[in-house]
Amino acid sequence: MTGIVVEQLTKQVRDADGWLRILDEVSFTVAPGETLAVLGASGSGKSTLLGLMAGLDLPTSGAVTIFGDNLFALDEDQRAAWRARNLGFVFQSFQLLGQMNALENVMLPLELAAVPDAERRGRALLERVGLAERARHYPRTLSGGEQQRVALARAFASQPRLLLADEPTGSLDAATGERVIDLLFELNREAGATLVLVTHDPDLALRCSRRLTLHAGRVAALQGA
């Protein structure tokens, strides 16, 4: 099965001085089930790349084809449906819904997809991330590490083929972040998903099978198997 093919991906935006090129003809591939770390200094285009790979933004030019689907040949509604079927996303800032408890946050993608046993699956995932006893707790009563574990459970709830993670430990202390990353890789191995992870941490990047380094919006290096 085809994995991810990014071809000549360019994104530019207008600023006070004219046009700013955030990504400049970025090309690479990711095989199904592979883990790829995206590295680079702040402003190098890492998060912009992840947003384009999720179909959350449109490029100035270029293409992203994932599992045979050309994302930018789809309209906005079709891309949203594609994300619901294929994608899990883990954010640095957790992005949990404050008016929903932990279980409801995990169940949300399942309920949107009309999965009949959403509550059972949601509870099983919370147990898997060690939070079965916190199912009825709201995000404001959870620690940062607990919130990120809820976010991981939610990301894996729909059994995605692709998981995108944007600095998933950036808001956590080192020890908590390491536990969350261990869990992320463990869940990803079990799911057999393709993982693309944006990070500043070279040690975390070394845990991925390949590493893509961006510099000023261009591919500076691609290392690994």
KEKE-3310 file (N, C-alpha, C; in steps of 0.2 Angstrom, whole numbers, plus 5000, padded with zeros to 4 digits):
npx = (5004:5002:5011:5015:5017:5025:5026:5036:5031:5025:5023:5017:5015:5007:5016:5021:5032:5030:5030:5031:5040:5036:5037:5047:5047:5046:5050:5047:5046:5036:5035:5022:5018:5030:5041:5043:5053:5052:5063:5070:5074:5064:5052:5056:5047:5040:5028:5019:5021:5016:5002:4998:5000:4990:4979:4973:4976:4980:4991:5003:5008:5011:5010:5001:5000:4992:4991:4986:4977:4975:4976:4973:4965:4953:4938:4934:4925:4926:4940:4939:4931:4940:4950:4943:4942:4955:4965:4974:4978:4990:4992:5003:4998:4987:4973:4960:4943:4936:4923:4920:4922:4936:4933:4922:4929:4938:4929:4923:4928:4924:4910:4907:4909:4899:4901:4896:4899:4905:4907:4912:4924:4930:4932:4941:4952:4956:4959:4970:4979:4982:4972:4960:4953:4951:4941:4929:4934:4937:4946:4952:4955:4965:4982:4996:5002:4993:4982:4988:4989:4976:4973:4981:4974:4962:4967:4970:4958:4950:4957:4967:4976:4986:4996:4999:5010:5013:5025:5023:5027:5030:5024:5027:5036:5052:5053:5039:5036:5044:5038:5026:5030:5035:5023:5016:5024:5023:5009:5008:5015:5007:4996:5000:5002:5006:5018:5021:5031:5034:5047:5059:5068:5083:5086:5073:5070:5079:5073:5064:5062:5067:5073:5069:5076:5072:5076:5074:5063:5066:5071:5084:5091:5089:5088:5091:5084)
npy = (4994:5011:5024:5039:5053:5067:5081:5093:5103:5119:5133:5149:5165:5182:5195:5211:5215:5209:5194:5179:5165:5150:5136:5128:5120:5106:5089:5072:5055:5043:5027:5015:5012:5017:5027:5044:5058:5075:5088:5104:5122:5134:5142:5136:5129:5117:5115:5120:5111:5100:5104:5105:5091:5086:5091:5102:5115:5124:5122:5133:5128:5112:5094:5083:5066:5053:5037:5034:5044:5060:5074:5087:5087:5085:5093:5104:5098:5085:5083:5084:5073:5063:5065:5060:5047:5042:5049:5053:5066:5073:5086:5099:5107:5100:5101:5097:5096:5107:5107:5094:5078:5066:5054:5057:5066:5056:5048:5056:5057:5044:5045:5054:5047:5038:5026:5011:5005:5015:5020:5009:5006:5019:5018:5007:5012:5023:5015:5008:5019:5021:5028:5024:5027:5040:5044:5051:5064:5081:5091:5102:5097:5088:5083:5090:5079:5069:5075:5075:5061:5058:5064:5057:5044:5048:5052:5039:5033:5031:5022:5026:5027:5035:5045:5061:5071:5085:5092:5084:5083:5096:5104:5098:5092:5085:5071:5067:5069:5060:5048:5049:5049:5036:5029:5034:5028:5015:5013:5016:5006:4995:4998:4999:5010:5024:5036:5053:5064:5080:5088:5096:5089:5080:5067:5061:5061:5052:5040:5038:5030:5037:5053:5069:5085:5102:5117:5134:5132:5123:5106:5100:5089:5071:5057:5040:5024)
npz = (5000:4996:5005:5012:5001:4998:4987:4980:4989:4993:5002:5004:5011:5013:5019:5028:5020:5008:5000:5010:5011:5018:5017:5005:4991:4996:4997:5000:5005:5015:5021:5024:5041:5045:5056:5057:5061:5062:5061:5066:5067:5077:5066:5055:5047:5052:5059:5050:5039:5045:5047:5033:5029:5036:5029:5034:5030:5015:5001:4993:4981:4974:4981:4991:4994:5002:5007:4994:4992:4985:4994:4991:4980:4985:4991:5005:5014:5010:5014:5027:5030:5026:5036:5047:5044:5043:5051:5066:5078:5088:5099:5105:5115:5120:5117:5123:5126:5137:5143:5143:5150:5154:5148:5139:5130:5124:5118:5109:5094:5091:5093:5083:5072:5073:5079:5087:5099:5107:5120:5127:5120:5122:5136:5137:5131:5139:5150:5145:5144:5157:5165:5169:5181:5181:5172:5173:5176:5173:5161:5168:5180:5179:5178:5168:5161:5162:5155:5142:5140:5140:5128:5119:5120:5114:5101:5096:5096:5085:5078:5069:5053:5051:5061:5067:5076:5085:5093:5105:5118:5123:5132:5144:5159:5159:5164:5164:5151:5145:5149:5142:5129:5128:5129:5118:5107:5110:5109:5096:5089:5092:5085:5072:5065:5054:5059:5061:5068:5075:5082:5094:5100:5100:5105:5106:5092:5088:5091:5081:5065:5054:5050:5046:5042:5043:5036:5035:5028:5018:5014:5023:5027:5026:5035:5040:5039)
capx = (5000:5006:5011:5014:5021:5025:5030:5037:5026:5027:5018:5020:5010:5009:5018:5022:5037:5028:5028:5036:5040:5037:5040:5050:5048:5048:5048:5049:5041:5035:5032:5017:5020:5036:5040:5047:5054:5053:5067:5072:5073:5058:5051:5058:5041:5038:5021:5015:5021:5011:4995:4997:4999:4983:4974:4970:4978:4981:4998:5003:5009:5014:5004:5002:4996:4992:4987:4983:4972:4978:4972:4971:4960:4947:4936:4935:4921:4930:4946:4937:4929:4946:4953:4939:4943:4962:4970:4974:4982:4992:4995:5007:4993:4982:4967:4955:4937:4935:4916:4919:4926:4941:4929:4919:4934:4940:4923:4921:4929:4920:4903:4906:4909:4893:4903:4890:4901:4910:4909:4916:4931:4933:4935:4946:4958:4958:4963:4976:4984:4982:4968:4953:4950:4950:4936:4924:4937:4937:4953:4955:4957:4970:4989:4998:5004:4986:4979:4991:4988:4969:4974:4984:4969:4958:4970:4970:4952:4947:4961:4970:4982:4992:4996:5003:5011:5016:5029:5018:5029:5033:5021:5028:5042:5056:5051:5032:5037:5047:5033:5021:5033:5035:5016:5015:5027:5020:5002:5009:5017:5001:4991:5003:5000:5012:5019:5025:5032:5038:5051:5065:5072:5086:5085:5067:5070:5083:5068:5060:5066:5070:5073:5069:5077:5070:5080:5072:5057:5068:5074:5091:5094:5084:5092:5088:5083)
capy = (5000:5018:5028:5046:5056:5074:5082:5100:5107:5126:5137:5156:5170:5189:5199:5218:5216:5206:5187:5175:5158:5146:5130:5129:5114:5101:5083:5066:5050:5039:5021:5013:5010:5020:5033:5050:5064:5082:5093:5111:5128:5138:5146:5132:5126:5111:5114:5121:5105:5095:5106:5103:5084:5084:5094:5108:5121:5122:5124:5138:5123:5105:5089:5078:5060:5049:5031:5035:5050:5067:5078:5094:5086:5085:5099:5105:5093:5078:5082:5083:5066:5059:5065:5056:5040:5040:5053:5055:5071:5075:5093:5101:5110:5095:5103:5094:5101:5108:5105:5087:5074:5063:5049:5060:5068:5051:5045:5061:5055:5038:5047:5058:5042:5034:5019:5009:5004:5021:5021:5003:5008:5024:5016:5003:5016:5026:5010:5007:5024:5021:5033:5022:5030:5047:5044:5056:5070:5086:5093:5107:5094:5083:5086:5090:5073:5066:5078:5072:5054:5058:5066:5051:5040:5051:5051:5032:5030:5029:5017:5029:5024:5040:5049:5067:5073:5092:5094:5082:5084:5102:5107:5093:5091:5080:5064:5066:5069:5053:5043:5050:5047:5029:5027:5035:5023:5008:5013:5016:4999:4991:5000:4998:5016:5028:5041:5058:5068:5086:5089:5099:5085:5075:5061:5059:5060:5046:5034:5037:5026:5042:5060:5075:5091:5108:5124:5140:5130:5118:5100:5101:5082:5066:5052:5034:5018)
capz = (5000:4996:5011:5011:4996:4998:4981:4979:4993:4994:5006:5005:5014:5012:5025:5027:5015:5002:5001:5014:5009:5024:5014:4998:4987:5001:4994:5004:5006:5021:5020:5028:5047:5047:5060:5054:5065:5058:5065:5063:5072:5076:5060:5049:5043:5054:5060:5043:5035:5048:5045:5026:5029:5039:5025:5038:5026:5008:4999:4987:4976:4977:4982:4997:4993:5008:5006:4987:4991:4984:4999:4988:4975:4989:4994:5012:5017:5009:5018:5034:5031:5025:5042:5052:5043:5043:5055:5073:5079:5095:5099:5111:5120:5122:5114:5125:5127:5144:5145:5142:5155:5150:5144:5134:5125:5120:5114:5104:5087:5090:5092:5077:5067:5074:5082:5091:5106:5108:5127:5129:5117:5126:5143:5136:5129:5145:5154:5142:5146:5164:5167:5170:5187:5180:5167:5174:5178:5168:5160:5173:5186:5177:5177:5161:5159:5162:5149:5136:5140:5137:5121:5115:5119:5109:5094:5094:5097:5078:5075:5063:5049:5051:5067:5067:5083:5085:5099:5110:5125:5123:5138:5150:5161:5156:5166:5162:5144:5143:5150:5137:5123:5128:5128:5111:5103:5112:5106:5088:5087:5093:5080:5066:5061:5052:5064:5059:5074:5075:5089:5094:5104:5095:5108:5104:5085:5086:5092:5075:5060:5049:5053:5041:5045:5039:5037:5031:5024:5014:5017:5024:5028:5027:5038:5043:5035)
cpx = (5004:5006:5010:5019:5020:5029:5030:5032:5029:5021:5021:5014:5012:5011:5019:5027:5036:5026:5033:5035:5041:5040:5041:5052:5050:5046:5051:5044:5041:5032:5027:5020:5027:5035:5045:5047:5055:5056:5068:5071:5066:5058:5054:5053:5038:5031:5017:5015:5016:5004:4993:4996:4992:4977:4970:4972:4979:4988:4997:5004:5011:5008:5006:4997:4997:4988:4983:4978:4976:4974:4970:4967:4953:4945:4936:4931:4924:4936:4944:4934:4935:4950:4950:4941:4951:4967:4969:4979:4984:4995:4999:5003:4987:4976:4961:4949:4935:4928:4915:4924:4931:4938:4926:4923:4937:4935:4921:4922:4925:4912:4902:4906:4903:4895:4899:4893:4907:4912:4913:4923:4934:4936:4941:4953:4960:4962:4970:4982:4984:4978:4960:4949:4948:4945:4932:4927:4937:4944:4956:4958:4962:4977:4990:4999:4997:4982:4982:4990:4980:4969:4977:4978:4964:4961:4970:4963:4949:4952:4964:4976:4988:4991:5001:5004:5015:5019:5024:5020:5032:5030:5023:5035:5046:5054:5044:5032:5039:5042:5028:5023:5033:5028:5014:5018:5024:5013:5003:5011:5011:4996:4994:5003:5007:5012:5024:5025:5036:5041:5057:5070:5076:5086:5078:5067:5074:5078:5064:5065:5070:5069:5074:5070:5076:5074:5077:5067:5060:5071:5081:5095:5088:5089:5088:5087:5079)
cpy = (5006:5021:5035:5049:5063:5077:5090:5105:5114:5129:5144:5160:5177:5192:5207:5219:5212:5199:5183:5168:5153:5139:5131:5122:5108:5094:5077:5061:5046:5033:5019:5010:5013:5026:5038:5056:5070:5086:5099:5116:5130:5142:5142:5129:5120:5110:5116:5115:5100:5097:5104:5095:5082:5087:5099:5115:5119:5125:5129:5133:5117:5100:5085:5072:5055:5043:5031:5040:5056:5072:5084:5093:5085:5092:5099:5099:5086:5077:5081:5075:5061:5059:5060:5049:5038:5043:5054:5061:5073:5082:5094:5103:5106:5095:5098:5099:5101:5106:5098:5083:5070:5057:5052:5063:5062:5048:5050:5059:5048:5040:5050:5053:5037:5027:5017:5008:5009:5021:5015:5004:5013:5022:5011:5007:5020:5021:5009:5012:5026:5026:5031:5025:5037:5049:5050:5063:5075:5088:5097:5103:5088:5087:5086:5084:5068:5068:5075:5065:5053:5059:5061:5046:5042:5050:5044:5029:5028:5025:5020:5026:5029:5044:5054:5069:5080:5093:5091:5082:5091:5106:5103:5094:5085:5072:5062:5065:5062:5048:5043:5048:5039:5026:5028:5030:5016:5008:5012:5010:4995:4992:4999:5004:5019:5034:5047:5063:5074:5087:5093:5095:5080:5068:5057:5057:5054:5039:5033:5033:5031:5049:5065:5081:5097:5113:5129:5137:5125:5112:5100:5094:5077:5060:5046:5029:5020)
cpz = (5000:5003:5010:5006:4996:4992:4980:4983:4995:4997:5007:5007:5013:5019:5023:5021:5009:5003:5005:5013:5015:5022:5007:4995:4991:4997:4999:5003:5013:5020:5025:5035:5049:5052:5058:5059:5061:5063:5062:5068:5072:5070:5054:5045:5046:5055:5054:5039:5038:5046:5038:5025:5032:5034:5029:5034:5019:5006:4994:4981:4979:4979:4988:4995:4999:5007:4999:4986:4990:4988:4995:4982:4978:4991:5002:5016:5016:5013:5025:5035:5030:5032:5047:5051:5044:5048:5062:5074:5086:5095:5106:5117:5122:5118:5116:5126:5134:5147:5145:5147:5150:5145:5138:5128:5121:5116:5108:5096:5086:5089:5085:5071:5068:5076:5087:5098:5108:5116:5130:5126:5121:5133:5142:5135:5135:5150:5152:5143:5153:5168:5168:5176:5186:5174:5167:5176:5172:5167:5165:5179:5185:5176:5169:5158:5158:5156:5143:5135:5137:5129:5116:5114:5114:5102:5092:5094:5090:5074:5068:5059:5049:5058:5066:5074:5083:5092:5105:5117:5127:5130:5144:5152:5158:5158:5164:5154:5141:5144:5144:5130:5123:5127:5121:5106:5104:5108:5098:5086:5087:5087:5073:5062:5059:5056:5061:5065:5073:5082:5088:5098:5100:5098:5106:5096:5083:5087:5086:5070:5055:5052:5047:5045:5040:5041:5032:5026:5019:5017:5017:5024:5029:5029:5040:5037:5029)
residu = (MET:THR:GLY:ILE:VAL:VAL:GLU:GLN:LEU:THR:LYS:GLN:VAL:ARG:ASP:ALA:ASP:GLY:TRP:LEU:ARG:ILE:LEU:ASP:GLU:VAL:SER:PHE:THR:VAL:ALA:PRO:GLY:GLU:THR:LEU:ALA:VAL:LEU:GLY:ALA:SER:GLY:SER:GLY:LYS:SER:THR:LEU:LEU:GLY:LEU:MET:ALA:GLY:LEU:ASP:LEU:PRO:THR:SER:GLY:ALA:VAL:THR:ILE:PHE:GLY:ASP:ASN:LEU:PHE:ALA:LEU:ASP:GLU:ASP:GLN:ARG:ALA:ALA:TRP:ARG:ALA:ARG:ASN:LEU:GLY:PHE:VAL:PHE:GLN:SER:PHE:GLN:LEU:LEU:GLY:GLN:MET:ASN:ALA:LEU:GLU:ASN:VAL:MET:LEU:PRO:LEU:GLU:LEU:ALA:ALA:VAL:PRO:ASP:ALA:GLU:ARG:ARG:GLY:ARG:ALA:LEU:LEU:GLU:ARG:VAL:GLY:LEU:ALA:GLU:ARG:ALA:ARG:HIS:TYR:PRO:ARG:THR:LEU:SER:GLY:GLY:GLU:GLN:GLN:ARG:VAL:ALA:LEU:ALA:ARG:ALA:PHE:ALA:SER:GLN:PRO:ARG:LEU:LEU:LEU:ALA:ASP:GLU:PRO:THR:GLY:SER:LEU:ASP:ALA:ALA:THR:GLY:GLU:ARG:VAL:ILE:ASP:LEU:LEU:PHE:GLU:LEU:ASN:ARG:GLU:ALA:GLY:ALA:THR:LEU:VAL:LEU:VAL:THR:HIS:ASP:PRO:ASP:LEU:ALA:LEU:ARG:CYS:SER:ARG:ARG:LEU:THR:LEU:HIS:ALA:GLY:ARG:VAL:ALA:ALA:LEU:GLN:GLY:ALA)
# end
